[in-house]
């Protein structure tokens, strides 16, 4: 516990008019869960916080349960420390790719190496992916809407939960984390 800056990434809120959750309400849930220095970034569920009164690894399930209790739907919550986010950015295997063609899926659990090995590299011709630690980097030159490299595919194949962020959002979260670290 303590002063480590963490980033929570919620999946599937305020997307296409579904699972509406005002950021002020989301920030309040984090404060109620014992977090301090709570800041949100854009409407898609990105929260920077310090877990002071609660162990950081307890926050995802606490927040997910609180959202279900108050708003009636359950959303996955994946967290990273600022240092883990920085390491993920530095590990990007597609560093030369256009930012709008790059997505990072953050995994809730480390993937089993055998399951990673079994992923189909040709599932979505023209698109590439790389599993690096607890992240999956997607390079989709033809756009994400047409790609068969989806959260559902990776969640099922790797037996975990993921939430994606485009490269610009990842960069902005890293910038915000650096100012609060």
N, C-alpha and C positions, 0 to 999 in steps of 0.2 A: 504494500500500500504506500501511499505517499504522494509525491509531487510529479510523478511521471505523466507527461502529456499523452493522452490516448485519443484515437479517432474511432468513432463508431460509424459504421456504414450500414444503413438500413436498406432492406430490399423491398421494392415494390410499393413505396408510398408516394402519393401525389403524382402518379403516372397515369396518363389518359383518363383523368377524372376519377380514378379509383383510389380507395384507401386514403382519403383525405386526412391529413394531419398537419395542422398549423405548426410552424416551427417554434412559436412561443410555447405551445403546449408540450411539444417534444422536449424543449429545453427544461421546462418545469419538471417533467418526468425524471430527467437526469438529476436535477437538483434534489428531488424527493428521494432518489436512490443513493444519495450521499456524495454527489459529485460537486465539484467547484470549478470555477473558470469555464463555465459551459458556454460555448459559442456554436452557432449553426452556420452552415454554408449552403446556399441555394435551397430550393424546396424539396429536393429528392432524398433528404435524410442523411446528411453528413453532419456529425456532431463532434466537436473537439471538447475534451473535458479532462479533468483530473479526478481520479477516484480516490477520495480521501477517507471517507467513513466506511467504504465498502471495498472489498477486494476487486481489482479490475476484471478478473476472470468471471466474476459473478454478474457483472453489469449486463452482458448480452441477454441472459435469461430473465433478469429482473425487468429490463426495459421491454422485452418482448411480451412478458406477462402483463405488465402495466398497460401497454397499448391494447392488448386483448381485453383486459378488464374495463378500460375506459372508452375504447372506440369500437370494440366488437370484432376485431380481426387480428390475426396473428402475423407478424412479420419477422423474418430472420434478422438478427443483428450480428454483424461481424466486427470485431475490433482489431486494431493494430496500435502499437505504440508509435510515437513519432519516429523513433529510431528504426522500427520495422518498416514503416512507410518509406523512409529515406533509403533503406537497403533495397526495397523493392524497386524503387525508381532507378537506383544505380545498377540493378541487375537486369534491366530491360534489354532483352535480346534483339529487339527491333528498334533500337535507338535512332536509326536513320529514317524510320517510317514517318509519313505525314501524321501529325497529331490527330487529325480527324478520322484516321483509319485505324487507330490504335485504342484498344480497350483492355482494361485489367480486371480480371475476376479475382476477388479476394475470397479465399476459402475459409470456412469456419474451422475446419480441421485439417491437419497435414494429410496429404494424400498418400495412400499406400503405394509404394513403388511398383508393385506388380500391376495394380490398376492403371497407373500412369502409363506403364509400358504397353498395356492393352488398348489404349486410346487409338482411334483410327486417324492417322495423319492425312488421309485422303477423303475424310468425311465431307468436306466442303471445298471442292476444287477452286483454287485461286486464293484461298484463305490459309493462313498459317497460325499455328499456336505453339506455345512453349510453356511447359510447367516448370516454374522456378520456385522452389520452396513452397510456400503456401499461397502462391499466386499463379494464375494462368494469364499469359500475355496473348492477346489476339490481334493479329494484323489482318484486317479485312479490306483489301483494296477496292472491292465492289460495294462496300457498305455493310453495316451490321444487319440491316433488315432482311437481306437475302441469305445471310450466312446460316449454315446448319450447325455452327459452333455456338450453341445456346447454353444458358444456365441449366436448363433441363437436361441436356445431353451430359454436361460435365457433372452435374449433381448426381445423376443416376450412375454414370460410369465410375465415378470416384467415391460414391457413397458419402457425400458431404453436402454442404449447402454453400452456395456462392452468391456474391452480389457484385455487379460490375460497375465500373466507373470509366468514363472516357479519359483519355490522357490529359486533356486540359484540366479536368476536375482533379485528377490525381496531383498534377503540378500545383494547382491552387491550394489544395489541402496541405501539401508539403510546405508551401510558402507560408500559409497560416500557422502551421505547426512550428515553423522556425521562429516566427515572431512571438510565439507563446511558450517556447521551450526553455 
